Amino acid sequence: MTISFLQGELRLQSSLNACLIVPPPSKAQYETRLKKWKFRKYAKKDEWRTLDRVLKVRKAQGKDTEVVLYGERVTPEKVRKEIMRHRFHTIPYHKNQGNASNTSA
């Protein structure tokens, strides 16, 4: 959902704008308010990592879990993909690891 879509929807639902002569909030005002309320479109890396730990514990307990982020149900495929993307890596990656031509003499 975009900010402009949200602005339009809120204007339609608000009866105050029809009664008062007040300019509608700007896009920046909406963004500031949403940031203050901690609304986000995407989950952060730490949230996916925490979710990974919680799902592992619940799976060990034999429980099925549905994930709901920011009021929307997340499909199991998306949960798996995002957890794999944000998982802790156990093997360190080095840029010049397998390239012998970059060694200095």
Secondary structure, DSSP 8 states (H G I E B T S, - for coil): --HHHHHHHHHHH-SHHHHS------HHHHHHHHHHTT--SS--HHHHHHHHHHHHHHHHTT----EEETTEEE-HHHHHHHHHHHS--SS---TTTT-GGG---
